[in-house]
Amino acid sequence: SGRRWRLGRELCLVWVCFDVLCCTASIWNVTAIALDRYWSISRHLEYTLLTRRRISNVMIALTWALSAAISLAPLFGWGETYSPEQERCQVSQEPSYTIVSTGGAFYLPLCVVLFVYWKIYTAANVVLSFKSNTSLKQIVLVRIHVCFCFKVKEASREPQMVFTARHAAITFQTDGETWREQKEKKAALMVGILIGVFVLCWIPFFITELISPLCSCNIPPVWKSIFLWLGYSNSFFNPLIYTAFNKNYNNAFKNLFVKQ
């Protein structure tokens, strides 16, 4: 391709380490989001806000720890990233490192997210099957609890009675989809699109990365660049998917680009 790395071995190591670190962390973050969605759907009673925060902190720490372990391995002699003769800077082509790094950075999280989405899909089918086999008439329950308190305001001419409703609760129960079911279905759809885009963006790159060192195949550099930038584009699509399905992200982007 005519491209050469002329910045030396040290900067090559820094570049490759940060590249692998950020890509691996991005992929494992998608996995963490899929797990979070699955637990919120399947264990919504036990998966409280406090539990969710604790598990999220653990998953974030594990994501960056694993990403750092994979990316920093070449610094300790596991393969070489820089070729001074060819002035080439690339991820270590050591076969053992290739298997471990591609497995830890892509194939393992891919198996996790596919398994998680299969569980979400199975749970959704069970709910739909149960609802289709249940012939309940539409029930609307309205519960109103109102406690009125009054106080007398003394004025110069006549007293004034002021009534205040302390609380009112209205509950509707129907045979149709509840608000929570609609929310869970939307979350499952978001995870499905997220996983689909993730697989389409990254699988060409990681297939070539795994096959190339093992079979000594000569893949044209232009295709390597296309596959690499296709993988990078996954980080561009993720915020768009979150914004389309999550009101919090949507409102945050509106606040950034629209003057209130």
Accessible surface in RSA format (square Angstrom, percent):
REM  Atomic radii and reference values for relative SASA: ProtOr
REM  Chains: A
REM  Algorithm: Lee & Richards
REM  Probe-radius: 1.40
REM  Slices: 20
REM RES _ NUM      All-atoms   Total-Side   Main-Chain    Non-polar    All polar
REM                ABS   REL    ABS   REL    ABS   REL    ABS   REL    ABS   REL
RES SER A   1   107.12  90.5  25.15  33.6  81.97 188.8  35.81  76.3  71.32  99.9
RES GLY A   2    64.18  79.2   0.00   N/A  64.18  79.2  33.92  93.1  30.27  67.8
RES ARG A   3   161.55  67.8 143.68  73.2  17.87  42.6  80.16 109.6  81.39  49.3
RES ARG A   4   126.57  53.1  95.50  48.7  31.08  74.0  10.24  14.0 116.34  70.5
RES TRP A   5    53.45  21.5  49.78  24.1   3.67   8.6  51.82  27.6   1.63   2.7
RES ARG A   6   176.04  73.9 142.95  72.9  33.10  78.8  62.64  85.6 113.41  68.7
RES LEU A   7   110.98  61.8  92.56  66.2  18.42  46.3  98.51  69.2  12.46  33.5
RES GLY A   8    26.88  33.1   0.00   N/A  26.88  33.1  24.77  68.0   2.10   4.7
RES ARG A   9   103.47  43.4 100.53  51.2   2.94   7.0  38.24  52.3  65.23  39.5
RES GLU A  10   125.76  72.2 123.02  93.1   2.75   6.5  65.41 126.5  60.35  49.3
RES LEU A  11    92.40  51.5  90.55  64.8   1.85   4.6  90.55  63.6   1.85   5.0
RES CYS A  12     0.00   0.0   0.00   0.0   0.00   0.0   0.00   0.0   0.00   0.0
RES LEU A  13    17.77   9.9  17.77  12.7   0.00   0.0  17.77  12.5   0.00   0.0
RES VAL A  14    75.89  49.9  72.13  65.3   3.76   9.1  75.89  65.9   0.00   0.0
RES TRP A  15   138.22  55.5 134.57  65.1   3.66   8.6 117.02  62.4  21.20  34.4
RES VAL A  16     5.26   3.5   4.59   4.2   0.66   1.6   5.26   4.6   0.00   0.0
RES CYS A  17    10.37   7.8   9.56  10.7   0.81   1.9   9.12  23.1   1.25   1.3
RES PHE A  18   120.58  60.3 119.61  74.1   0.97   2.5 120.29  72.9   0.29   0.8
RES ASP A  19    27.14  19.0  19.65  19.6   7.48  17.7   7.40  17.4  19.74  19.7
RES VAL A  20    20.20  13.3  16.67  15.1   3.54   8.5  20.20  17.6   0.00   0.0
RES LEU A  21    35.50  19.8  35.50  25.4   0.00   0.0  35.50  24.9   0.00   0.0
RES CYS A  22    70.33  53.2  64.48  71.9   5.86  13.8  28.35  71.8  41.99  45.3
RES CYS A  23    20.58  15.6  17.83  19.9   2.75   6.5  10.56  26.8  10.02  10.8
RES THR A  24     1.21   0.9   1.21   1.2   0.00   0.0   0.00   0.0   1.21   1.8
RES ALA A  25     1.98   1.8   1.98   3.1   0.00   0.0   1.98   2.8   0.00   0.0
RES SER A  26    25.03  21.1  18.20  24.3   6.82  15.7  18.12  38.6   6.90   9.7
RES ILE A  27     0.16   0.1   0.12   0.1   0.04   0.1   0.16   0.1   0.00   0.0
RES TRP A  28    35.07  14.1  34.61  16.8   0.46   1.1  34.61  18.5   0.46   0.7
RES ASN A  29    53.72  37.0  53.44  51.6   0.28   0.7  16.89  40.6  36.83  35.6
RES VAL A  30     1.49   1.0   1.49   1.4   0.00   0.0   1.49   1.3   0.00   0.0
RES THR A  31     0.73   0.5   0.73   0.7   0.00   0.0   0.61   0.8   0.13   0.2
RES ALA A  32    14.84  13.6  12.95  20.0   1.89   4.3  14.31  20.2   0.53   1.4
RES ILE A  33    48.33  27.5  46.49  34.6   1.84   4.4  48.30  34.8   0.03   0.1
RES ALA A  34     0.00   0.0   0.00   0.0   0.00   0.0   0.00   0.0   0.00   0.0
RES LEU A  35    39.13  21.8  39.13  28.0   0.00   0.0  39.13  27.5   0.00   0.0
RES ASP A  36    16.78  11.8  16.78  16.7   0.00   0.0   8.54  20.1   8.25   8.2
RES ARG A  37    39.03  16.4  39.03  19.9   0.00   0.0   3.85   5.3  35.18  21.3
RES TYR A  38    38.62  18.0  38.62  22.0   0.00   0.0  16.79  12.6  21.83  26.9
RES TRP A  39    51.98  20.9  51.98  25.2   0.00   0.0  43.92  23.4   8.06  13.1
RES SER A  40    16.23  13.7  14.58  19.5   1.65   3.8  14.38  30.6   1.85   2.6
RES ILE A  41    26.38  15.0  18.90  14.1   7.49  18.0  18.90  13.6   7.49  20.3
RES SER A  42    50.53  42.7  16.07  21.4  34.47  79.4  23.20  49.4  27.33  38.3
RES ARG A  43   137.06  57.5 134.69  68.7   2.37   5.6  28.35  38.7 108.70  65.9
RES HIS A  44    80.59  44.0  60.79  42.3  19.80  50.7  45.48  46.9  35.11  40.9
RES LEU A  45   142.59  79.4 122.74  87.8  19.85  49.9 125.23  87.9  17.36  46.7
RES GLU A  46   120.73  69.3 106.81  80.8  13.93  33.2  65.18 126.1  55.55  45.4
RES TYR A  47    22.44  10.5   7.16   4.1  15.28  39.8   8.29   6.2  14.15  17.4
RES THR A  48    70.45  50.1  62.74  63.6   7.71  18.4  63.87  85.8   6.58   9.9
RES LEU A  49   115.83  64.5 105.61  75.6  10.22  25.7 108.29  76.1   7.54  20.3
RES LEU A  50   104.51  58.2 100.64  72.0   3.87   9.7 101.93  71.6   2.58   7.0
RES THR A  51    47.09  33.5  46.65  47.3   0.44   1.0  27.18  36.5  19.91  30.1
RES ARG A  52    81.73  34.3  81.73  41.7   0.00   0.0  14.25  19.5  67.48  40.9
RES ARG A  53   144.92  60.8 141.30  72.0   3.62   8.6  45.53  62.2  99.39  60.2
RES ARG A  54   152.56  64.1 149.11  76.0   3.45   8.2  54.06  73.9  98.50  59.7
RES ILE A  55    50.47  28.7  49.30  36.7   1.17   2.8  50.47  36.3   0.00   0.0
RES SER A  56    32.90  27.8  31.80  42.4   1.10   2.5  21.89  46.6  11.01  15.4
RES ASN A  57    97.84  67.5  91.17  88.1   6.68  16.1  26.52  63.8  71.33  68.9
RES VAL A  58    86.73  57.1  83.11  75.2   3.62   8.7  86.68  75.3   0.05   0.1
RES MET A  59    24.22  12.5  22.12  14.6   2.10   5.0  23.00  19.6   1.22   1.6
RES ILE A  60    91.13  51.9  90.55  67.5   0.59   1.4  91.13  65.6   0.00   0.0
RES ALA A  61    63.52  58.4  50.06  77.3  13.46  30.6  59.48  83.8   4.04  10.7
RES LEU A  62   116.06  64.6 113.65  81.3   2.41   6.1 113.92  80.0   2.14   5.8
RES THR A  63     6.87   4.9   4.41   4.5   2.45   5.8   2.30   3.1   4.56   6.9
RES TRP A  64   114.30  45.9 112.30  54.4   2.01   4.7  98.42  52.5  15.88  25.8
RES ALA A  65    61.99  57.0  46.36  71.5  15.62  35.5  55.91  78.7   6.08  16.1
RES LEU A  66    64.76  36.1  60.17  43.0   4.59  11.5  63.83  44.8   0.93   2.5
RES SER A  67     0.00   0.0   0.00   0.0   0.00   0.0   0.00   0.0   0.00   0.0
RES ALA A  68    31.08  28.6  30.95  47.8   0.13   0.3  31.08  43.8   0.00   0.0
RES ALA A  69    65.24  60.0  44.78  69.1  20.46  46.5  56.29  79.3   8.95  23.7
RES ILE A  70    12.39   7.0   8.20   6.1   4.19  10.1  12.39   8.9   0.00   0.0
RES SER A  71     1.50   1.3   0.93   1.2   0.57   1.3   0.00   0.0   1.50   2.1
RES LEU A  72    72.87  40.6  72.87  52.1   0.00   0.0  72.87  51.2   0.00   0.0
RES ALA A  73    17.10  15.7   9.78  15.1   7.32  16.7  16.42  23.1   0.68   1.8
RES PRO A  74     4.08   3.0   1.02   0.9   3.06  11.1   1.02   0.8   3.06  19.0
RES LEU A  75    86.74  48.3  56.01  40.1  30.72  77.2  57.04  40.1  29.70  79.9
RES PHE A  76   172.78  86.4 135.82  84.1  36.96  96.2 144.15  87.4  28.63  81.9
RES GLY A  77    63.80  78.7   0.00   N/A  63.80  78.7  34.09  93.6  29.71  66.5
RES TRP A  78    91.05  36.5  86.61  41.9   4.44  10.4  84.49  45.0   6.56  10.6
RES GLY A  79    21.21  26.2   0.00   N/A  21.21  26.2  11.01  30.2  10.20  22.8
RES GLU A  80    85.22  48.9  69.59  52.6  15.63  37.2  49.87  96.5  35.34  28.9
RES THR A  81     2.61   1.9   0.35   0.4   2.26   5.4   1.84   2.5   0.77   1.2
RES TYR A  82    29.00  13.5  23.82  13.6   5.18  13.5  10.68   8.0  18.32  22.6
RES SER A  83    33.61  28.4  30.59  40.8   3.01   6.9  24.13  51.4   9.47  13.3
RES PRO A  84    82.82  60.4  69.01  62.9  13.81  50.2  69.37  57.3  13.45  83.6
RES GLU A  85   151.49  87.0 113.62  86.0  37.87  90.2  71.82 138.9  79.67  65.0
RES GLN A  86    94.30  52.7  87.78  64.2   6.51  15.5  31.19  66.4  63.10  47.9
RES GLU A  87    52.86  30.3  52.48  39.7   0.38   0.9  11.33  21.9  41.53  33.9
RES ARG A  88   118.82  49.9 114.72  58.5   4.10   9.8  27.05  37.0  91.77  55.6
RES CYS A  89    28.25  21.4   1.78   2.0  26.47  62.2   1.78   4.5  26.47  28.5
RES GLN A  90    58.16  32.5  51.47  37.6   6.69  15.9  25.61  54.5  32.55  24.7
RES VAL A  91    35.24  23.2  33.03  29.9   2.22   5.3  33.03  28.7   2.22   6.0
RES SER A  92     1.87   1.6   0.00   0.0   1.87   4.3   0.00   0.0   1.87   2.6
RES GLN A  93    57.86  32.4  49.39  36.1   8.47  20.2  35.65  75.9  22.21  16.8
RES GLU A  94    75.56  43.4  68.90  52.1   6.66  15.9   8.01  15.5  67.55  55.2
RES PRO A  95    62.71  45.7  62.71  57.2   0.00   0.0  62.71  51.8   0.00   0.0
RES SER A  96    51.83  43.8  45.11  60.2   6.71  15.5  44.47  94.7   7.36  10.3
RES TYR A  97     2.86   1.3   2.86   1.6   0.00   0.0   1.88   1.4   0.98   1.2
RES THR A  98     5.55   3.9   4.01   4.1   1.54   3.7   4.42   5.9   1.13   1.7
RES ILE A  99    94.08  53.5  90.78  67.6   3.30   8.0  90.78  65.4   3.30   9.0
RES VAL A 100    78.33  51.5  70.95  64.2   7.37  17.8  76.60  66.6   1.73   4.7
RES SER A 101    11.48   9.7  10.79  14.4   0.69   1.6   7.08  15.1   4.41   6.2
RES THR A 102     7.53   5.4   7.20   7.3   0.32   0.8   6.83   9.2   0.70   1.1
RES GLY A 103    21.41  26.4   0.00   N/A  21.41  26.4  21.38  58.7   0.03   0.1
RES GLY A 104    13.45  16.6   0.00   N/A  13.45  16.6  11.19  30.7   2.26   5.1
RES ALA A 105     5.19   4.8   5.19   8.0   0.00   0.0   5.19   7.3   0.00   0.0
RES PHE A 106     0.00   0.0   0.00   0.0   0.00   0.0   0.00   0.0   0.00   0.0
RES TYR A 107    58.24  27.2  57.67  32.8   0.57   1.5  55.83  42.0   2.41   3.0
RES LEU A 108    95.00  52.9  90.67  64.9   4.33  10.9  94.04  66.0   0.95   2.6
RES PRO A 109     0.00   0.0   0.00   0.0   0.00   0.0   0.00   0.0   0.00   0.0
RES LEU A 110    20.53  11.4  20.53  14.7   0.00   0.0  20.53  14.4   0.00   0.0
RES CYS A 111    80.30  60.7  73.03  81.4   7.27  17.1  24.68  62.5  55.62  60.0
RES VAL A 112    39.82  26.2  36.41  33.0   3.41   8.2  39.80  34.6   0.02   0.0
RES VAL A 113     0.02   0.0   0.02   0.0   0.00   0.0   0.02   0.0   0.00   0.0
RES LEU A 114    93.86  52.3  87.82  62.8   6.04  15.2  88.27  62.0   5.59  15.0
RES PHE A 115   117.81  58.9 111.53  69.1   6.27  16.3 117.06  71.0   0.75   2.1
RES VAL A 116     3.49   2.3   3.49   3.2   0.00   0.0   3.49   3.0   0.00   0.0
RES TYR A 117    67.42  31.5  67.42  38.4   0.00   0.0  41.66  31.3  25.76  31.8
RES TRP A 118   144.54  58.0 139.96  67.7   4.58  10.7 118.52  63.2  26.03  42.2
RES LYS A 119    70.14  34.2  67.65  41.5   2.48   5.9  13.82  12.4  56.31  60.0
RES ILE A 120     4.47   2.5   3.05   2.3   1.42   3.4   3.77   2.7   0.70   1.9
RES TYR A 121   127.81  59.7 124.70  71.0   3.10   8.1  86.13  64.7  41.68  51.4
RES THR A 122    53.85  38.3  52.07  52.8   1.78   4.3  50.15  67.4   3.70   5.6
RES ALA A 123    35.18  32.3  28.40  43.8   6.79  15.4  34.37  48.4   0.82   2.2
RES ALA A 124    43.94  40.4  35.61  55.0   8.33  19.0  43.09  60.7   0.86   2.3
RES ASN A 125    64.33  44.4  60.05  58.0   4.28  10.3  21.88  52.7  42.45  41.0
RES VAL A 126    94.92  62.5  90.76  82.2   4.16  10.0  94.04  81.7   0.89   2.4
RES VAL A 127    68.27  44.9  65.77  59.5   2.49   6.0  68.27  59.3   0.00   0.0
RES LEU A 128    92.06  51.3  88.11  63.0   3.95   9.9  88.76  62.3   3.29   8.9
RES SER A 129    57.42  48.5  51.58  68.8   5.85  13.5  30.44  64.8  26.98  37.8
RES PHE A 130   138.63  69.4 132.34  82.0   6.29  16.4 138.03  83.7   0.60   1.7
RES LYS A 131    62.88  30.7  48.13  29.5  14.75  35.1  35.43  31.9  27.45  29.2
RES SER A 132    90.68  76.6  49.49  66.0  41.19  94.9  52.63 112.1  38.05  53.3
RES ASN A 133   123.25  85.0  87.64  84.7  35.61  85.7  31.30  75.3  91.94  88.9
RES THR A 134    47.62  33.9  29.92  30.3  17.70  42.2  28.93  38.9  18.70  28.3
RES SER A 135   115.60  97.7  81.35 108.6  34.25  78.9  57.29 122.0  58.31  81.7
RES LEU A 136   106.57  59.3  96.05  68.7  10.52  26.5  97.82  68.7   8.74  23.5
RES LYS A 137   181.31  88.5 169.77 104.2  11.54  27.5 119.19 107.3  62.13  66.2
RES GLN A 138   129.05  72.2  99.99  73.1  29.06  69.2  27.03  57.5 102.02  77.4
RES ILE A 139    75.02  42.7  71.63  53.4   3.38   8.2  74.45  53.6   0.57   1.5
RES VAL A 140    78.73  51.8  52.39  47.4  26.34  63.5  52.39  45.5  26.34  71.4
RES LEU A 141    85.60  47.7  84.27  60.3   1.33   3.3  85.60  60.1   0.00   0.0
RES VAL A 142    80.13  52.7  48.77  44.2  31.36  75.6  48.77  42.4  31.36  85.1
RES ARG A 143   119.65  50.2 115.30  58.8   4.35  10.4  52.68  72.0  66.97  40.6
RES ILE A 144   101.20  57.6  72.26  53.8  28.94  69.8  72.26  52.0  28.94  78.5
RES HIS A 145    90.64  49.5  86.39  60.0   4.25  10.9  65.38  67.4  25.26  29.4
RES VAL A 146    57.96  38.1  25.30  22.9  32.66  78.7  25.97  22.6  31.99  86.8
RES CYS A 147    51.86  39.2  47.44  52.9   4.42  10.4  18.19  46.1  33.67  36.3
RES PHE A 148   131.39  65.7 105.03  65.1  26.36  68.6 105.08  63.7  26.30  75.3
RES CYS A 149    55.68  42.1  50.39  56.2   5.30  12.4  30.73  77.9  24.95  26.9
RES PHE A 150   122.51  61.3  97.75  60.5  24.77  64.4  99.64  60.4  22.87  65.5
RES LYS A 151   125.51  61.2 121.35  74.5   4.16   9.9  70.64  63.6  54.87  58.4
RES VAL A 152    73.55  48.4  47.78  43.3  25.77  62.1  47.78  41.5  25.77  69.9
RES LYS A 153   109.56  53.4 105.18  64.5   4.38  10.4  56.31  50.7  53.25  56.7
RES GLU A 154   161.16  92.5 125.61  95.0  35.56  84.7  41.03  79.4 120.14  98.1
RES ALA A 155    69.01  63.4  40.91  63.1  28.10  63.9  50.54  71.2  18.47  48.9
RES SER A 156   120.64 101.9  71.82  95.8  48.82 112.5  59.89 127.5  60.75  85.1
RES ARG A 157   228.98  96.1 191.79  97.8  37.19  88.6  68.44  93.5 160.54  97.3
RES GLU A 158   125.91  72.3 122.15  92.4   3.75   8.9  37.51  72.5  88.40  72.2
RES PRO A 159    94.43  68.8  76.93  70.1  17.50  63.6  77.46  64.0  16.97 105.5
RES GLN A 160   107.99  60.4 104.00  76.0   3.99   9.5  29.17  62.1  78.82  59.8
RES MET A 161   102.96  53.3  80.78  53.5  22.19  52.8  68.15  57.9  34.82  46.1
RES VAL A 162    42.28  27.8  38.90  35.2   3.38   8.2  41.56  36.1   0.72   1.9
RES PHE A 163   125.90  63.0  97.39  60.3  28.51  74.2  97.59  59.2  28.31  81.0
RES THR A 164    75.44  53.7  72.05  73.0   3.40   8.1  58.45  78.5  16.99  25.7
RES ALA A 165    62.41  57.4  36.79  56.8  25.62  58.3  36.79  51.8  25.62  67.9
RES ARG A 166   166.10  69.7 132.90  67.7  33.20  79.1  26.20  35.8 139.90  84.8
RES HIS A 167   107.48  58.7  98.42  68.4   9.06  23.2  82.95  85.5  24.53  28.5
RES ALA A 168    67.87  62.4  33.58  51.8  34.28  78.0  33.92  47.8  33.95  89.9
RES ALA A 169    42.40  39.0  37.16  57.3   5.24  11.9  42.40  59.7   0.00   0.0
RES ILE A 170    98.04  55.8  66.61  49.6  31.43  75.7  66.61  48.0  31.43  85.3
RES THR A 171    52.76  37.5  49.67  50.4   3.08   7.4  42.72  57.4  10.03  15.2
RES PHE A 172   134.78  67.4 106.55  66.0  28.23  73.5 106.55  64.6  28.23  80.8
RES GLN A 173    98.34  55.0  95.28  69.6   3.06   7.3  27.34  58.2  71.01  53.9
RES THR A 174    53.48  38.0  37.62  38.1  15.86  37.8  27.03  36.3  26.45  40.0
RES ASP A 175    65.89  46.2  50.56  50.3  15.33  36.3  30.24  71.2  35.65  35.6
RES GLY A 176    39.86  49.2   0.00   N/A  39.86  49.2  35.64  97.8   4.22   9.5
RES GLU A 177    69.55  39.9  47.06  35.6  22.50  53.6  23.29  45.1  46.26  37.8
RES THR A 178    66.76  47.5  60.01  60.8   6.76  16.1  62.33  83.7   4.43   6.7
RES TRP A 179   180.24  72.3 170.44  82.5   9.81  23.0 143.91  76.7  36.33  58.9
RES ARG A 180    84.71  35.6  83.60  42.6   1.11   2.6  40.43  55.3  44.28  26.8
RES GLU A 181    43.88  25.2  40.51  30.6   3.37   8.0  20.92  40.5  22.95  18.7
RES GLN A 182    94.59  52.9  88.87  65.0   5.72  13.6  22.56  48.0  72.04  54.6
RES LYS A 183   107.02  52.2 100.27  61.5   6.75  16.1  62.22  56.0  44.80  47.7
RES GLU A 184    37.10  21.3  35.20  26.6   1.89   4.5  12.79  24.7  24.31  19.8
RES LYS A 185   108.13  52.8 100.63  61.7   7.50  17.9  83.04  74.7  25.09  26.7
RES LYS A 186    93.65  45.7  89.18  54.7   4.48  10.7  56.91  51.2  36.74  39.1
RES ALA A 187    11.64  10.7   5.63   8.7   6.02  13.7  11.13  15.7   0.52   1.4
RES ALA A 188    14.97  13.8  14.97  23.1   0.00   0.0  14.97  21.1   0.00   0.0
RES LEU A 189    94.21  52.5  90.91  65.0   3.30   8.3  93.36  65.6   0.85   2.3
RES MET A 190    17.08   8.8  17.08  11.3   0.00   0.0  10.85   9.2   6.23   8.3
RES VAL A 191     0.00   0.0   0.00   0.0   0.00   0.0   0.00   0.0   0.00   0.0
RES GLY A 192    17.34  21.4   0.00   N/A  17.34  21.4   8.27  22.7   9.08  20.3
RES ILE A 193    65.61  37.3  58.86  43.8   6.75  16.3  64.93  46.8   0.68   1.8
RES LEU A 194     0.05   0.0   0.04   0.0   0.01   0.0   0.04   0.0   0.01   0.0
RES ILE A 195     8.33   4.7   8.33   6.2   0.00   0.0   8.33   6.0   0.00   0.0
RES GLY A 196    31.75  39.1   0.00   N/A  31.75  39.1  31.19  85.6   0.56   1.3
RES VAL A 197    36.18  23.8  34.39  31.1   1.78   4.3  35.64  31.0   0.54   1.5
RES PHE A 198     0.09   0.0   0.09   0.1   0.00   0.0   0.09   0.1   0.00   0.0
RES VAL A 199    31.95  21.0  31.95  28.9   0.00   0.0  31.95  27.8   0.00   0.0
RES LEU A 200   129.99  72.4 124.05  88.7   5.94  14.9 124.61  87.5   5.38  14.5
RES CYS A 201     4.62   3.5   4.53   5.1   0.09   0.2   0.09   0.2   4.53   4.9
RES TRP A 202     3.19   1.3   3.19   1.5   0.00   0.0   2.97   1.6   0.22   0.4
RES ILE A 203    54.71  31.1  54.71  40.8   0.00   0.0  54.71  39.4   0.00   0.0
RES PRO A 204    31.92  23.3  25.12  22.9   6.80  24.7  31.77  26.2   0.15   0.9
RES PHE A 205    30.24  15.1  30.24  18.7   0.00   0.0  30.24  18.3   0.00   0.0
RES PHE A 206    13.04   6.5  13.04   8.1   0.00   0.0  13.04   7.9   0.00   0.0
RES ILE A 207    72.57  41.3  71.93  53.6   0.64   1.5  72.57  52.3   0.00   0.0
RES THR A 208    19.88  14.1  18.78  19.0   1.10   2.6  17.21  23.1   2.67   4.0
RES GLU A 209    31.61  18.1  30.80  23.3   0.81   1.9   2.32   4.5  29.29  23.9
RES LEU A 210    46.70  26.0  46.70  33.4   0.00   0.0  46.70  32.8   0.00   0.0
RES ILE A 211    82.09  46.7  80.28  59.8   1.80   4.3  82.09  59.1   0.00   0.0
RES SER A 212    12.23  10.3  10.02  13.4   2.21   5.1   3.07   6.5   9.16  12.8
RES PRO A 213    22.25  16.2   1.25   1.1  21.00  76.3   9.45   7.8  12.80  79.5
RES LEU A 214    88.76  49.4  55.31  39.6  33.45  84.1  57.36  40.3  31.40  84.5
RES CYS A 215    64.26  48.6  35.52  39.6  28.74  67.5  43.32 109.7  20.95  22.6
RES SER A 216   101.96  86.2  69.92  93.3  32.04  73.8  44.32  94.4  57.64  80.8
RES CYS A 217    55.90  42.3  39.35  43.9  16.55  38.9  19.61  49.7  36.30  39.1
RES ASN A 218   146.55 101.1 116.35 112.4  30.20  72.7  36.27  87.3 110.27 106.6
RES ILE A 219    31.73  18.1  26.04  19.4   5.69  13.7  27.01  19.4   4.72  12.8
RES PRO A 220    67.26  49.0  62.39  56.9   4.88  17.7  67.25  55.5   0.01   0.1
RES PRO A 221    58.94  43.0  57.83  52.7   1.11   4.0  58.71  48.5   0.23   1.4
RES VAL A 222    92.70  61.0  85.23  77.2   7.47  18.0  90.84  78.9   1.86   5.1
RES TRP A 223   125.27  50.3 125.27  60.6   0.00   0.0  99.04  52.8  26.23  42.6
RES LYS A 224    70.02  34.2  66.87  41.0   3.16   7.5  38.64  34.8  31.38  33.4
RES SER A 225    30.06  25.4  26.90  35.9   3.17   7.3  23.07  49.1   6.99   9.8
RES ILE A 226    84.82  48.3  78.09  58.2   6.73  16.2  83.40  60.1   1.42   3.8
RES PHE A 227    41.11  20.6  41.11  25.5   0.00   0.0  41.11  24.9   0.00   0.0
RES LEU A 228    46.52  25.9  46.52  33.3   0.00   0.0  46.52  32.7   0.00   0.0
RES TRP A 229   167.88  67.4 163.08  78.9   4.79  11.3 141.17  75.3  26.70  43.3
RES LEU A 230    67.60  37.6  63.28  45.3   4.32  10.9  66.83  46.9   0.76   2.1
RES GLY A 231     0.00   0.0   0.00   N/A   0.00   0.0   0.00   0.0   0.00   0.0
RES TYR A 232    52.37  24.4  44.42  25.3   7.95  20.7  44.18  33.2   8.19  10.1
RES SER A 233    28.89  24.4  22.70  30.3   6.19  14.2  28.65  61.0   0.23   0.3
RES ASN A 234     0.22   0.1   0.22   0.2   0.00   0.0   0.21   0.5   0.01   0.0
RES SER A 235    59.78  50.5  47.29  63.1  12.48  28.8  35.70  76.0  24.08  33.7
RES PHE A 236   129.87  65.0 120.60  74.7   9.26  24.1 127.49  77.3   2.38   6.8
RES PHE A 237    76.05  38.0  75.96  47.0   0.09   0.2  75.96  46.1   0.09   0.3
RES ASN A 238    11.16   7.7  11.16  10.8   0.00   0.0   4.62  11.1   6.54   6.3
RES PRO A 239    47.56  34.7  46.99  42.8   0.57   2.1  47.56  39.3   0.00   0.0
RES LEU A 240    95.95  53.4  89.96  64.4   5.99  15.1  90.69  63.7   5.26  14.2
RES ILE A 241    16.62   9.5  13.83  10.3   2.80   6.7  16.62  12.0   0.00   0.0
RES TYR A 242    27.23  12.7  27.23  15.5   0.00   0.0  22.64  17.0   4.60   5.7
RES THR A 243    27.25  19.4  26.70  27.1   0.54   1.3  25.55  34.3   1.70   2.6
RES ALA A 244    71.16  65.4  37.98  58.6  33.18  75.5  47.12  66.4  24.04  63.7
RES PHE A 245    44.81  22.4  30.32  18.8  14.49  37.7  31.09  18.8  13.72  39.3
RES ASN A 246    50.12  34.6  45.59  44.1   4.52  10.9   4.97  12.0  45.15  43.6
RES LYS A 247   160.47  78.3 154.13  94.6   6.34  15.1  97.90  88.1  62.58  66.7
RES ASN A 248   117.13  80.8 108.22 104.6   8.91  21.4  27.38  65.9  89.75  86.7
RES TYR A 249    99.31  46.4  97.38  55.4   1.93   5.0  59.97  45.1  39.34  48.5
RES ASN A 250    48.95  33.8  48.95  47.3   0.00   0.0   2.96   7.1  45.99  44.5
RES ASN A 251    78.41  54.1  77.45  74.8   0.96   2.3  20.69  49.8  57.72  55.8
RES ALA A 252    49.77  45.8  43.10  66.5   6.67  15.2  48.54  68.4   1.22   3.2
RES PHE A 253    66.78  33.4  65.71  40.7   1.07   2.8  66.23  40.2   0.55   1.6
RES LYS A 254   113.08  55.2 110.85  68.0   2.22   5.3  61.37  55.2  51.71  55.1
RES ASN A 255    95.72  66.0  74.24  71.7  21.48  51.7  23.17  55.8  72.55  70.1
RES LEU A 256   136.30  75.9 103.93  74.4  32.37  81.4 106.18  74.6  30.13  81.1
RES PHE A 257   157.36  78.7 121.99  75.6  35.37  92.0 127.90  77.5  29.47  84.3
RES VAL A 258    85.65  56.4  80.69  73.1   4.96  11.9  84.32  73.3   1.34   3.6
RES LYS A 259   201.24  98.2 166.81 102.4  34.43  82.0 118.56 106.7  82.68  88.1
RES GLN A 260   161.82  90.5  96.69  70.7  65.13 155.1  80.50 171.4  81.31  61.7
END  Absolute sums over single chains surface
CHAIN  1 A    17539.0      14962.9       2576.1      11644.0       5895.1
END  Absolute sums over all chains
TOTAL         17539.0      14962.9       2576.1      11644.0       5895.1
